[in-house]
Amino acid sequence: AAVHELDAYVLNHNFGDTLRRQDEHYYRKIHLQESTQHAGEGIASPHDRVAFKHEIHPQDMAVDAYARASFCDSLSSDGGAPMALVHYEGAFQNKGLHCHIDTLGGRIEKHIALDGNRLTAAYRFEGHQHGFFSTEINLAMPSCDGPAGRYVADGAVVCGFGEELIREELAEIALEDDVMGGRVVLRCDRPAHFRAVPHFTVSQSEAGFEKIMQAVTITLQWPMGTPLKKLGVSLEVLKTGEPMA
């Protein structure tokens, strides 16, 4: 029940154009720190040597358990590891996708709908009293970790997409991208614990092994014991200079 493709035709961009981290064959060279020597005549291939354009850490090569989509939900107990909610059942109705999942703590209903330039995910909870609910949003931004992309909150630039951003109580933030010529406005009808990090994959090029930013990964989290009965999250896509609804 996640969004894998999100096309903004007015911006000629697909925010779902993210790349899942997989176990690439050339990771072996990094793990073993191989020193390969060119054998034979001629010029050595750049892929026959081990060089690093960026510093590579083990977590940079961690394989993703699921596709880098948007509104990937999970539940966690107090202090426990998140449990991905991957067995939603449902169908298209009311101009959107309506689905549900039964958990040990109760039931979660989820409705995803598109209205013009706004995508909304609405949740309703039954029976849950403890732990935390979170949803992950992955958005491919053309500027990646370059200087043309930034988070804007309360009218001020906070940081670039290549940096980690954490806010304890966040209801609205904009992702502005000059390369794209537009922005995405994220809104929560209940303030959320907000964490955004760049999503990198490791590639092998002529310059050596390097990290390529594929998307921004946003995690929104709410405590279940408020009690949390319902909540809504929306993504509004706008051209630069276009007023928000």
Buried (B, 14 or more C-beta within 10 A) or exposed (E): BBBEEBEBEEBEBEBBBBBBBEEBEEBEBBEEEEEEEEEEEEEEEEEEBBEEBBEBEEEBBEEBEEEBBBBBBBBBBEEEEBBEBEEBEBEEEEEBBBBBBEBEBEEBBBBBBBEEBBBBBBBBBEEBEEBBBBBBBBBBBBBBBBEBBBBBBEEEEBBBBBEEBEBEEBBBBBBBBBEBBBBBBBBBEBBBBBBBBBBBBBBBEEEBBBBBBBBBBBBBBBEBEEEBEEBBBBBBBBEEEEEEE
